[in-house]
Amino acid sequence: MQKIGVWNYYEALNKENYLLLNKNAGIGDDLLEPFCRLYSEGKDNNIDFMTLDLVDNFNDISAFIFFDFPNMKNKYVQKVFDLNTPKFLVIFESILIKPDNWDLKNHQHFSKVFTWNKDLVDNEKYFHLPLPQRIKNAECLQLPLKKKLCTLIAGNKSSRHPLELYSKRIEAIRYFENNHPNNFDLYGVGWNQINISNKYLKLILNKFSWLNLLSPTYKSYVGKVESKNKTLANYKFSICYENARDIPGYITEKIFDCFFAGCIPIYWGANDIAEYVPENCFIDKRNFDTYDSLYEFIESMSDKQYQEYLNNIIKFLNSDKILPFGSGNFCNVLINHSKGIAYNNGH
């Protein structure tokens, strides 16, 4: 059986094949399902994917796959980069979160790079691979399930990057709190803690719980969610902002979480979103100059118009247009390229 070593930049996910065996991560339902499927379908194709901590002999590995550019100080990573074995880089995070993902000098370490950014794709070294999602069948999404108007589910983060949308999430939260508090709920982590862009200082400050009394208060804050899907299903609309705007192809799980819950997303993020997702499936925040006009639009939407949005979402989820985002495509691409390595190396 061919062996492929894998490593995620978020190193807590790597221990003893964790990301390959556990579907759920702390920040989302089924967020790791594509990796679990990769592991399972790998077995079906005579490929054993394993995290680097489980590798007995690094010389037995046919190729290594890194999900986001790794910490080069990690002992396992250093072992890999001392070898001439083929290495793949799969880019998930945007320049806002992982600038080193987008430093082309770093790409020279890899024989292949997989990215959602079509501007880099040449099908020789760079290959298109959207951020993978678990695609669920959608048969019936109905209005009667909705109890409240609008929600926002996200962590409380900040950034000084000019494309960041964290501050725009806060603008939306404050608008609803100040104008329509009974029609909005906030969920997520960190909203009752001090939030600053320096992650090390933030970590230190939040060790002293009494300092959180000095943090801004959000009266719409309900708490963390046990299930994003079940929570979103209670709301007609969700503020669905990516962590950054105007980055082509950067479409994360956020909009899909809304779709699978039958919640209409108020989307702001990828400037080419309409190339991937039909415009009649979501509300484009860019079309509204003020939150007053946005609120008037969603609050006055008829049941018939709302159901039309849901029907459009169902059509999209059941169409071929969504397939590039599916975990099936994610697995097919990486397994086929891994097989190519094995063939060329004579494994």
SULGITA-V808304 format. One record per residue. N is the residue number from 1. RES is the residue in one small letter. PSI is psi as a letter, one per 20 degrees, with the letter a starting at -180 (999 if undefined). OMEGA is omega in whole degrees, -180 to 180 (NA if undefined). NEAR is the number of other ideal C-beta (glycine too) atoms within 12 Angstrom. Layout:
((N | RES | PSI | OMEGA | NEAR) (N | RES | PSI | OMEGA | NEAR))
//
This chain:
((1 | m | p | 179 | 18) (2 | q | p | -180 | 26) (3 | k | p | 178 | 32) (4 | i | p | 177 | 43) (5 | g | p | 180 | 43) (6 | v | q | -179 | 42) (7 | w | p | 178 | 46) (8 | n | q | 178 | 39) (9 | y | h | 177 | 27) (10 | y | n | -164 | 27) (11 | e | h | 177 | 23) (12 | a | h | -179 | 17) (13 | l | i | -171 | 30) (14 | n | h | -171 | 35) (15 | k | p | 174 | 20) (16 | e | l | 175 | 16) (17 | n | k | -174 | 28) (18 | y | g | -176 | 27) (19 | l | i | 180 | 36) (20 | l | i | -174 | 38) (21 | l | i | -177 | 23) (22 | n | p | -175 | 22) (23 | k | h | -172 | 21) (24 | n | q | 171 | 22) (25 | a | r | -174 | 22) (26 | g | h | -174 | 19) (27 | i | j | -180 | 27) (28 | g | q | 177 | 31) (29 | d | p | 174 | 28) (30 | d | k | -175 | 27) (31 | l | h | -179 | 31) (32 | l | j | -179 | 34) (33 | e | h | 178 | 32) (34 | p | h | 179 | 40) (35 | f | h | 177 | 40) (36 | c | g | 179 | 29) (37 | r | h | 177 | 31) (38 | l | g | 180 | 40) (39 | y | g | -178 | 34) (40 | s | g | -179 | 23) (41 | e | h | 174 | 29) (42 | g | g | 178 | 34) (43 | k | g | -180 | 21) (44 | d | h | -179 | 16) (45 | n | k | 177 | 23) (46 | n | k | 177 | 18) (47 | i | p | 178 | 34) (48 | d | o | 175 | 32) (49 | f | p | -179 | 44) (50 | m | q | 176 | 38) (51 | t | q | -170 | 37) (52 | l | h | -180 | 41) (53 | d | i | 180 | 26) (54 | l | j | -179 | 26) (55 | v | p | 178 | 30) (56 | d | g | -178 | 14) (57 | n | o | -176 | 14) (58 | f | i | 179 | 28) (59 | n | i | 179 | 16) (60 | d | i | -176 | 21) (61 | i | p | -179 | 37) (62 | s | h | -179 | 36) (63 | a | r | 178 | 41) (64 | f | p | 178 | 41) (65 | i | p | 178 | 49) (66 | f | p | 176 | 44) (67 | f | o | -170 | 40) (68 | d | q | -176 | 35) (69 | f | p | -171 | 36) (70 | p | r | 171 | 36) (71 | n | o | -174 | 22) (72 | m | i | 178 | 19) (73 | k | i | 180 | 10) (74 | n | p | -174 | 22) (75 | k | h | 179 | 18) (76 | y | g | 179 | 30) (77 | v | g | 179 | 31) (78 | q | h | 178 | 16) (79 | k | g | -178 | 24) (80 | v | g | -175 | 34) (81 | f | i | 171 | 28) (82 | d | i | -178 | 16) (83 | l | q | 175 | 23) (84 | n | j | 180 | 15) (85 | t | q | 179 | 30) (86 | p | q | -179 | 29) (87 | k | p | 176 | 39) (88 | f | q | 171 | 41) (89 | l | p | 174 | 44) (90 | v | o | -176 | 40) (91 | i | p | 175 | 41) (92 | f | g | -171 | 36) (93 | e | q | 179 | 29) (94 | s | r | 179 | 34) (95 | i | h | 178 | 26) (96 | l | g | -176 | 28) (97 | i | g | -176 | 29) (98 | k | n | 180 | 29) (99 | p | h | -178 | 20) (100 | d | i | 172 | 23) (101 | n | h | -170 | 33) (102 | w | j | 173 | 27) (103 | d | o | -175 | 16) (104 | l | h | 176 | 21) (105 | k | h | 179 | 12) (106 | n | h | -177 | 22) (107 | h | i | -178 | 26) (108 | q | i | 179 | 14) (109 | h | i | -171 | 28) (110 | f | q | 177 | 32) (111 | s | h | 178 | 28) (112 | k | q | 178 | 35) (113 | v | p | 180 | 36) (114 | f | p | -172 | 39) (115 | t | q | 174 | 40) (116 | w | i | -178 | 39) (117 | n | o | -177 | 31) (118 | k | h | -179 | 24) (119 | d | h | -179 | 16) (120 | l | i | -169 | 25) (121 | v | p | 174 | 21) (122 | d | i | -179 | 15) (123 | n | k | 173 | 16) (124 | e | g | 173 | 10) (125 | k | h | -177 | 22) (126 | y | p | -176 | 25) (127 | f | q | -178 | 32) (128 | h | p | 178 | 27) (129 | l | o | 178 | 37) (130 | p | r | 176 | 41) (131 | l | p | -171 | 39) (132 | p | q | 179 | 37) (133 | q | q | 169 | 37) (134 | r | o | -178 | 33) (135 | i | p | -180 | 30) (136 | k | q | 176 | 25) (137 | n | p | 179 | 15) (138 | a | o | -178 | 24) (139 | e | h | -175 | 15) (140 | c | o | 174 | 16) (141 | l | p | -171 | 34) (142 | q | q | -179 | 20) (143 | l | h | -173 | 25) (144 | p | i | 180 | 15) (145 | l | i | -172 | 21) (146 | k | p | -178 | 29) (147 | k | h | -177 | 18) (148 | k | r | -172 | 28) (149 | l | g | -168 | 31) (150 | c | q | 178 | 43) (151 | t | r | 170 | 41) (152 | l | p | 177 | 45) (153 | i | o | -179 | 45) (154 | a | r | 172 | 37) (155 | g | q | 178 | 26) (156 | n | o | -177 | 34) (157 | k | r | 178 | 30) (158 | s | q | 179 | 27) (159 | s | q | 176 | 26) (160 | r | j | -180 | 13) (161 | h | p | -176 | 22) (162 | p | i | -179 | 13) (163 | l | j | -174 | 27) (164 | e | q | 177 | 27) (165 | l | j | 178 | 36) (166 | y | g | -179 | 33) (167 | s | h | 179 | 25) (168 | k | h | 173 | 30) (169 | r | g | -180 | 41) (170 | i | h | 176 | 29) (171 | e | g | 180 | 21) (172 | a | g | 179 | 37) (173 | i | g | -178 | 37) (174 | r | h | 179 | 24) (175 | y | g | -178 | 29) (176 | f | g | -180 | 36) (177 | e | h | -176 | 26) (178 | n | h | -173 | 17) (179 | n | h | -176 | 21) (180 | h | l | -173 | 25) (181 | p | h | -178 | 20) (182 | n | i | -178 | 14) (183 | n | k | -176 | 22) (184 | f | p | 174 | 36) (185 | d | q | 179 | 33) (186 | l | p | 177 | 38) (187 | y | r | 175 | 36) (188 | g | a | -178 | 35) (189 | v | q | 172 | 21) (190 | g | i | -177 | 31) (191 | w | i | 176 | 32) (192 | n | k | -180 | 26) (193 | q | r | 175 | 29) (194 | i | p | -178 | 28) (195 | n | o | 175 | 32) (196 | i | q | -174 | 24) (197 | s | h | 178 | 18) (198 | n | o | -172 | 15) (199 | k | h | -180 | 17) (200 | y | g | 177 | 11) (201 | l | h | 178 | 16) (202 | k | g | -180 | 23) (203 | l | g | -180 | 15) (204 | i | g | -177 | 13) (205 | l | h | -177 | 22) (206 | n | i | 172 | 24) (207 | k | h | 179 | 14) (208 | f | n | -171 | 16) (209 | s | h | -178 | 13) (210 | w | h | 179 | 12) (211 | l | h | 179 | 18) (212 | n | i | 176 | 20) (213 | l | h | -180 | 13) (214 | l | i | -178 | 16) (215 | s | q | 177 | 23) (216 | p | q | 179 | 21) (217 | t | q | 179 | 18) (218 | y | o | -175 | 30) (219 | k | i | 177 | 18) (220 | s | i | -173 | 33) (221 | y | p | -180 | 30) (222 | v | h | -179 | 23) (223 | g | a | 177 | 17) (224 | k | r | 177 | 21) (225 | v | q | 173 | 31) (226 | e | h | 180 | 14) (227 | s | p | 177 | 19) (228 | k | g | -177 | 36) (229 | n | g | -179 | 29) (230 | k | h | 180 | 20) (231 | t | g | -180 | 29) (232 | l | h | -178 | 40) (233 | a | i | 180 | 31) (234 | n | i | -173 | 27) (235 | y | q | 178 | 39) (236 | k | h | -176 | 38) (237 | f | q | 176 | 40) (238 | s | p | 171 | 48) (239 | i | o | -171 | 46) (240 | c | m | 180 | 43) (241 | y | p | 171 | 38) (242 | e | r | 177 | 38) (243 | n | i | 178 | 35) (244 | a | q | -179 | 34) (245 | r | r | 170 | 30) (246 | d | k | 173 | 22) (247 | i | o | -174 | 35) (248 | p | p | 175 | 28) (249 | g | i | -178 | 32) (250 | y | n | -177 | 39) (251 | i | o | -174 | 40) (252 | t | a | -178 | 37) (253 | e | i | -171 | 39) (254 | k | g | -178 | 42) (255 | i | h | 179 | 43) (256 | f | h | 175 | 43) (257 | d | g | 178 | 37) (258 | c | g | -178 | 42) (259 | f | g | -176 | 43) (260 | f | h | 178 | 36) (261 | a | i | -178 | 37) (262 | g | k | -180 | 37) (263 | c | p | -177 | 46) (264 | i | p | -180 | 40) (265 | p | p | 168 | 44) (266 | i | n | -164 | 41) (267 | y | q | 171 | 40) (268 | w | p | -179 | 39) (269 | g | d | -179 | 40) (270 | a | p | -178 | 36) (271 | n | i | 178 | 22) (272 | d | k | -177 | 22) (273 | i | h | -176 | 33) (274 | a | i | 175 | 22) (275 | e | h | -176 | 17) (276 | y | h | -176 | 33) (277 | v | p | 180 | 36) (278 | p | p | -177 | 24) (279 | e | h | -179 | 20) (280 | n | j | 178 | 19) (281 | c | i | -176 | 36) (282 | f | r | 175 | 38) (283 | i | p | -177 | 37) (284 | d | o | -178 | 28) (285 | k | h | -178 | 35) (286 | r | i | -180 | 22) (287 | n | i | -177 | 16) (288 | f | p | -178 | 20) (289 | d | h | -178 | 11) (290 | t | q | 175 | 15) (291 | y | h | 175 | 27) (292 | d | g | -179 | 16) (293 | s | h | 177 | 16) (294 | l | g | -179 | 31) (295 | y | g | 179 | 27) (296 | e | h | -179 | 15) (297 | f | g | -176 | 27) (298 | i | h | -177 | 37) (299 | e | h | -178 | 23) (300 | s | j | -178 | 13) (301 | m | p | -180 | 25) (302 | s | q | 177 | 14) (303 | d | h | 180 | 15) (304 | k | g | 180 | 11) (305 | q | h | 179 | 19) (306 | y | g | 180 | 30) (307 | q | h | 176 | 23) (308 | e | g | 175 | 19) (309 | y | g | -179 | 36) (310 | l | g | 178 | 38) (311 | n | h | 178 | 25) (312 | n | h | 177 | 27) (313 | i | g | 179 | 38) (314 | i | g | 179 | 26) (315 | k | g | -180 | 22) (316 | f | g | -178 | 32) (317 | l | h | -180 | 34) (318 | n | j | -177 | 20) (319 | s | r | 177 | 22) (320 | d | i | -176 | 14) (321 | k | h | -178 | 21) (322 | i | i | -172 | 33) (323 | l | h | 178 | 21) (324 | p | h | 179 | 28) (325 | f | i | -174 | 34) (326 | g | q | 178 | 28) (327 | s | h | 176 | 36) (328 | g | g | 177 | 24) (329 | n | g | 178 | 30) (330 | f | g | -180 | 39) (331 | c | g | -179 | 33) (332 | n | g | -178 | 26) (333 | v | g | -175 | 32) (334 | l | h | 179 | 39) (335 | i | g | 180 | 33) (336 | n | g | 178 | 24) (337 | h | h | 176 | 35) (338 | s | h | 176 | 41) (339 | k | h | 178 | 24) (340 | g | h | 177 | 23) (341 | i | g | -179 | 29) (342 | a | g | -179 | 26) (343 | y | g | -177 | 15) (344 | n | h | -179 | 15) (345 | n | i | 179 | 20) (346 | g | k | 178 | 8) (347 | h | 999 | NA | 22))
//
